[in-house]
Amino acid sequence: MKSFYITTAIDYVNGSPHLGHAYEKVLTDVIARIRRMMGDDVYFLTGVDEHGQKVQQSAQKKGIPPQEFCDQTSAEFQAILPKLNITNNDFIRTTEERHKKVVRAILQQLFDKGEIYQAEYQGYYSTRQEQFLQNKDRNEDGTWPEIYGEVSEITESNYFFKLKNYQQWLIDFLTENENFIFPKFRQKQVLEFLKEPINDLCISRPKERLEWGIPLPFDENYVTYVWFDALVNYYSAVADKPGVWPPAYHVIGKDILVPPHAVYWLIMLKAAGIELPGGIIAHGWWSTNGDKMSKSTGNAVEPIAFVDQYGADAMRYFMMREMTVGQDSDFSDTQFQARYNSELANNLGNLVNRTLNMTNRFADAKIPTAGPDEEPETELKQLWASTQAEVTDLWTKFQFNTALERTMSFVTATNAYIEKRAPWKLGKSTEEADHVLLRTALATMAESLRLAATLLQPVTPGVTEKIYGVLGHTPGEVWSDELAWDGRLADRPVDKSLVLFPRIQAADKNSV
């Protein structure tokens, strides 16, 4: 069994979970589920980043110890995982001893190798981003970009990692591995960044300024820079698990690609002699009704509230259907309602209810055995063959929105097949030939529904389970076998009805 290790970025606990956090978890979960279904031994890691100046300041404002603050906020991020039906194997917290032990070991190793040195730094510092800045980071008019918040000029002694010694190595590596970062245009952005000389990375903060962090093993007067600390989590979580490392993919947001993951992390691994991951997937951002999503403006989508109102599968489906991996996308009530009603309630829901209702009405609630195929059945089977081949290929290319569109096209074609066969008319006929066609139609409807549910499984696992249940189907251990069109549902009892997605009425629709 092939090992497949996949990670998300770890969320910073200085705020509450939002739609972006939820999307990243769902995206990674979909990939993990697909690889499990394909037979890989998947290990899925997510977690939280709990150190740094912002956490320390937030805890001080609340009048509680930093660890207590982290415990409270971390619980919020953990709570969204079961709500979203996320199948992570592990949840790492950077305040755990297993993590701190590995961070200190790597720091000591790099220090002993001469990759870390002490020097005095004079320059600009962003508290919001917890990083040192250069003049090249300014806007053209000399001001600092808003993302940096308040920028101050400081002078202090710190420890530095020899980042710039590896700049050419990284350029060569990315040039030779042109598909390392997905989508490819993000890799071009990294190479563009590397055209300019990079500075060595300050990997410490003096305790007189910041106490909430992992002490350096070679100088207890300093704590570890939060990015050096946080990036180690992918390794520290599995350092004691033989055969798991390296990751197949890191899944992160585009905002932390350059420089943290595509520069700092890769060079850190190289310097420490740790094998590099297979690749990085950098996803885009969500806006709300065309505007930047922000809690301060009141337009942020709360994942738990959304799931409580519409269900995890509806949220998972919309996010994967709406966003092209790597691009930005927009969340709006109008668009969600349109997708939900047209594709889930009307299209898929209609197929479910037609199949169950007509099987109950005309076949004593048991799926019949199909008779010989005629042109309508042959056409639908041919469409299925091309659909499942295309969808499974799209999965490997992370084109989940297109894969869902193709799956729903098959559902649409099945509903069209029902209209053509008109089982409600065949059921009234006294002709034996029509009864044969009726049995064939009902069997074809049930089989098409089972197969569509199978393709939807990584995105809407709850829906798939429910559809399997009402069809009396228990899936086998080999997922690829579930894609075969056959007569396995014959004589299976079906339930009377199943409402998967109640239609959203505009008058009843509350803002999410």
Secondary structure, 3 states (H helix, E strand, C coil): CCEEEEEECCEECCCCCCHHHHHHHHHHHHHHHHHHHCCCEEEEEEEEECCCHHHHHHHHHHCCCHHHHHHHHHHHHHHHHHHCCCCCCEEEECCCHHHHHHHHHHHHHHHHCCCEEEEEEEEEEECCCCEEECHHHCCCCCCCCHHHCCEEEEEEEEEEECHHHHHHHHHHHHHHCCCCEECHHHHHHHHHHCCCCCCCEECEEECCCCCCCCEECCEEEEEECHHHHHHCHHHHCCCCCCCCCCCCEEEEEHHHHHHHHHHHHHHHHHHHCCCCCCCEEEECCEEECCEECCCCCCCCCCHHHHHHHHCHHHHHHHHHHHCCCCCCEEECHHHHHHHHHHHHHHHHHHHHHHHHHHHHHHCCCECCCCCCCCHHHHHHHHHHHHHHHHHHHHHHCCCHHHHHHHHHHHHHHHHHHHHHHCHHHHCCCCCHHHHHHHHHHHHHHHHHHHHHHHHHCCCCHHHHHHHHHHCCCCCCCCHHHHHCCCCCCCCCECCCCCCCCCCCCHHHCCCC
